[in-house]
Each structure stands twice: as structure tokens, then as C-alpha cells.
Amino acid sequence: MKFTKFVYAIALLGVCAPVLTSCGPTEQQQEFSFTAGLQSGKSTLETGETDRIVVYSNGVDDQNRVYTYTSSIEERATVTEEGVVTAGSQNGSVTITVKETLSNKSQKVRFNVTTPSSIASGGFNYSAAAGADAIAKRTEILGKLEKYAIDTHLTGITLFENGGYVRYNSRIDIPTNEYITGYGFGILSEGNITADLSTETTAKYKRYYHSAQTSNPNKINAWNDTGSQVSDLASYITGSYWGTKMNSTKDGYVWYPMLASDNVGNNPNNRPIPVGADNPLGLYKTWKIYVKTGDNTRATGKPLQYRYSGTASSSAFDKRDVKLEDYK
């Protein structure tokens, strides 16, 4: 099975440096080249597991490059026109050939396909083994141990904390696979939880996002704390003047009011950085923010109130209207 993928990128102009010789100036042009590999970096995929072929080029005339993907044994692995690989039911080695049609150059991505086993049999000392295969296997084992530690809340910091890839839980349906600068992937706002969390014992919380901490701050008061942990937790339950959400085309984001009151005076440019006829680039140094209060129903149709579900003395705030002086 053979598919085609168009890759668009910014073209990099090769710098031609004239060299003075007796015959006049000469030019040197950089030749196109590329490498390819599995996005996860794995050397083994289990039956049914998916991964993606990623291509890294030297940027020479990238906007005209066309890549095709071909599997050597489709019973072991199939590949789509986007380079998405799915491990099949047949065990063994398989090769995905990545070809760039304009330059007629190709790269081969090799990996193994195995059937997952629920019962371990036998053993092998990978710490004493040498070679690339042993290193890849040790990395795979370390990753599985790390996943178990995170899933069971034994640790909250991954061993590859500063790595280039981020893996999200399989329970989360990511709204977009393209990172939006200044916004991210929209996991918390537009993401969807598709399955229950098995370690959650309270039924109504099984499809909530969970945040695990390795220490107990005893109180959540970001205004009376010296560390960063409490302020990070408080950000889950507090609001700001403005928030952001993904746009309809999922390639950018737009502002929307949270504590701010939108469209005051029917002005559609009431945003954190207003843009108008007298300010086309949004370069105001100061601007007004109209906020929501208990007596301001312009934006929501109902007053803004405090809500509190605890039993402490501050429960007196529950259903109390927000006042303008509260914003101080």
C-alpha cells in the first residue's frame, strides 16, 4: 500500500558565496537531505499500537517536497498517507520506506512488532547486555515503569521532564495535534475524557481531570504561601479577567470574558489589547476593563456571585453578590 503526503515549510535560501579565482566567481549550492524515524523513538511496537513517522529535512526547498510511505510487510504494519503507523498481528521485523519524490531520495525506518503478553516468562539481564538493541529495550522497560509510577501516583515528575515529547493519558481525546503558539493543545478547555479513571473510587469524579501532588501544603491560600505549589493548585479554581479558547479552525485562539464584562457600550473591541481605527496594531499602553458584579447583568443575564461548597467559616460567601470593591 502506498500513500503520498505533502509537506509544507518555509523555504531556506541557500547562501551562495562568490569565491574570487582567476576564472571569476563560483557558486556552492546545498544539496537536499532528510532523515526519518518513529515519533516515539521506540524500536518495538505491540500489536494494535500506533505511532507516526516524522521527517527531518535540511530545509532546502521544503515547500515542493512530497513524501510517500511504503510498508515492507503490511501484515506486520500498515502506514497511512500522513505517515501514521499501526502494528499488525504478525510478529517480526518490518521496514517503512520513506521516499521524497522530487529528489528520489529515501530513508528506511525499521522496528519490530510483538504480541503483548500478560504473563512474564523467563528473564534476561539487560543491565549486562550491550549493543543498540539492549539500550532500546532498557529504555522501553524504563518507560513502562515510569508510566506505572505516574498512573498510580507514586511520582508526579517524569524522568524525562525536559524531553522534547509529551505523552498524554489515553483517556484524553486531544482536540488538535498541532501545537498553537501561546495556547497549547487545548487539553483542559477543549479536550474530552473518554473513559473512567480506574484508580478513582468516587463515581462522580471518574471522568474529571486529576492533579496529583507529592507533598501536602495543608492549606490552599495563594495569598498566604511562599511556594509555587499552592498557586498552581489555586489556578484551577480561580478566574481571571479574560480567558482564551481555541478558534473554530483549531489553528489559533480567541479571547473571551471571564470576570471582565464583554461588549460594554456595544463595543466589539473590548479585549485585553483593543484594536480599532485609531489603534490598528493594538498598541495602547493603558485601557479600561469593565468587570462583572452582582448588579451588572449586561453580559450574563444574571448577577455574578461567589460559590463555596466547603464547611469552613468562609461559607458565608456562598451566593453573595460580587461587589466592585472586591476587585481591589
N, C-alpha and C positions, 0 to 999 in steps of 0.2 A: 504494500500500500504506500502511495507516495503523495505528499501534500506540499503545498507551497505557502510560504509566509513572506509578507512584505515587511521590511524593517526600515523605519524612518528615523533619521537622526540628523543632527547639524553637521554639515559638511565641513571638514577641516581642510583648508587650503595648504597644500604642500609648499614649503618655503624653498624657492629656487635661488640659490646663492651663486651669483656670477663669479667665476674664477678667471682672472686675467692670465692668459697664456699668449704665446706667440701667434696662435691661430684665432684669438678672440675669446669671448665669454662662452662658458658651457653651463648646462643646467643639470641638476640632480633631482629626480622625482621619486618620492617614497612609494614603494610597492604595497598594495593591499594585502593584509593578512588577518587571520582571525583564529580564535580558539573556541572550544565548546565543552560543556560539561553539564552534569546534573546540578540543579539549583541547590539541592540539599547537601551535595558533596559526598553522598553515600556511594559505596561500591556494591551494595546488595539491596534489592527491593523484594518485599514479600508479595505473594500473590494478592492481586487486588489493590496494591498500594500505587499511588500516583505521584509523579514528580514532573519536573519541567526542564527541558533543555534550554540553557542560557548560552548566548553567543556574545563573545567579547572581541570587537574588532579594533584595529588601529586607527579607525576613523577616516580612512581615505575614501571619499566619495560615498559615504554611507547611504545617502538618500536614494541611490539607484541599486542598492544591494537586495537580492532576492534569495532566500534560503529555502531549501527543501529538506525534508526529513524522511529517512527510509529505515525500516526495521529489518534486520537480517533474518529474524525468526519471529513471525507475528504470534505464534502460539506462546511465546515467552514474553513478548512485549509489543504493544501497539503504540503508535505515535500519531498525533493529530497535526493539522496544518499549523497550529500555534506552537507545536513542539511539546505538547503535554504527553507524557509517557505513562502508560498503565501496564503494570506487571501482569502477565498471563498466568495460566495454570500449569504450564510446563516448566520444570526446573532446569537451570543451567545458565550458561553464559550467552549473552545477546549483545549485538552491536547496533547502535543507531548511527547511521551515516548522515552527517550534516554537510550539504553541498551548497556553495554560493554560485549561482548560475552565471553571473556576469564574468567572474574571474575563473570559473570552472575549478575552483579550489574546494577541498573537502576536508573534514575532520571526523574522526571516529570516536564515539562515546561508548565505552564498554562497561557493563555491570552484570551482576549475577541475579537470578531470580530463584527464590526459595519459597517453600511452603511453610507457613508458621506452625510451630509445634507447641502444644500446651504443656507437654511433659518433657523435661530435660532428660537426655540420656547421654552417658559418657561425660568426658571432661577433657580440657586442653589447657595447658599453661601458656596463655597469651603473653604474660609478662616476660617469659623467657624466649619467646619466638621472635624472629627478626624478619625484616622484609616489609614491603609496602602492604601486602595483604594482611599481615598481622597488625600493623599500625591501624589500618582501616577498620579491622574487626574490634580492636580495643576502643576506638573512637565510637563505634556503634554501640558497644556494651555500655560505655560511659554515658552516652546519650540516653539509653533506656533507664539506667539507674537515676540519672538526673530527672527524667520525666516522672518516675515513680516518686521521687522525693518532693517534687513540686505538687503533683496531684494529691498527695497525702499530707501536704502542709508541713513536711519535715524541714523544708527550707524555703525561703522566699526570694533568694538571689540565685540566678542561674550561674553555672560555671563558665558560660560563655557570655557574660554580662555585656561585654563591649564588642561582641561579634557583629558581623555585617548583616546577619539574617535574624528575623524574629519569627518564631513559630507560635501560632495561636491555637487554643484548645479546639479540638474537633467538634465541640458542641456549638461553636460560634459560626454563623454564616456571615462572612465578611462582605460588606456592601460593594466594595470595589477592590480590585487587585493592583490598582495604580495609586502610588503614594501622592497625596495632594500637599504641595508645599504650604506650610503654615497651618495645616489642618490634620493631616494624617490619613488613616484609612476609615475614619468614622465608626470605629468599633463600638464605642459606648452610645453614640447617638443614633446611628442608623443600623447598627449590627443587630442580628437576631439570634437568640438562643434556641437551638433546635432539639435539645434533649435535656433530660433531668440530670442534675449533679448527684452522682451515686452516694457521695460522702455526706450530703446534706440530709439531716434527719427530720427537719421541719418541712412538711409537704409544700406549703405555700412559698417557700424560698428556693425550691429545687431549680427554678429557671431564672433566678436572679444572678447578676454578676456578683462574684465574691472577691474580696480583697483580704489576703492573709498577712499577718504581721508576726514577726518573731519575738517581739517584746511587748509588754503591756504598759501603755502610758498612764493608766489609772483614770485619766480624765481627758475629755476631748474639748479643750478650750484653746483655740489657736491664738487668742489674745493674751494667754497666760501660760505660755510654753516656750521653752528655749530651743527645742529641737525642730526638725523638719517633719517628723513622723505625724504629729498631730495635725499640722497644717495640710499635709497631704490627705489625711482622712477627712478633715473638715471640708475640703473642696468637693467631696461627694454630696454634701448636704446643704451647701450654701449656694446662693445665687450671686451673679454679677450684674452690672448694668446691661451689658449686651452679651449675647452668645452667638455662636456660629453653627451653621448646619450645611450639609452638602447640597449643592445645587442639583437641578433636575437632570443634567447631563453627566453628573458624577465626575467632573473634571475640575471642580473648583468649589468655593463655599460662599455663602451669603450671611450677612448679619441679621439677627432678629432680636427684638427687645426681650429682656428678662425682667429686671427691676426698672428699666427705662420705659417710658411711655412713648409708643411709636406714633408717627404722623400727627404730632401736635400742630394745630393750625393748618391741617391738611397739607403739610409739607412732606413730600415723599423722600426728601434728602436728610431726614433726621436719622443720622447714622453716626458712629463714633468719629469718622472723618468725613464731614459733609462735602459733597461735590455739587456745585451749581454754576450758573452763568458767570458769576464774579469770582469763582474759585474752581476752575476746571480740573485742577490736579489735587484738590483736597488738601491744601497747604495751610489751612487755618492753624494758628498757634493756640487759640482757645475757642471753645464753643459751649453752648448750653446743653445740659442734659435734663430733660423733663422726666421725673420719676413717678412711679406708681405709688399711690397711697390709698388709705381706706375711703377717702371721699373723691377719688379720681377714678371714674368708671369709663373713661373715654376709650381705652384700649381693650379692656376685657369684658365690659358689661357688668362687672361685679367688683366689689372692693377687694383690695389686697389685704390679706390677714396673715397673722402668724399661725402656724400649726405646730403642735407639740404632742407627741404620743407617749412621753415618759411619765413618771410619777413624782419627780422632784418638785421643789417649790416653784421653779420656773414654769410649771404647767399653767400658771395664771396667765401666761402669754397666749395660750391656745385660743384661737378665734378672735384675738384682739386686733383691731384695725392698725395698720402700719401708718405712722404719722411722719410728717416731713422732717421733724427734728430727729427722728430715729436714724436718719441717714448720716448724721454727724458722727 
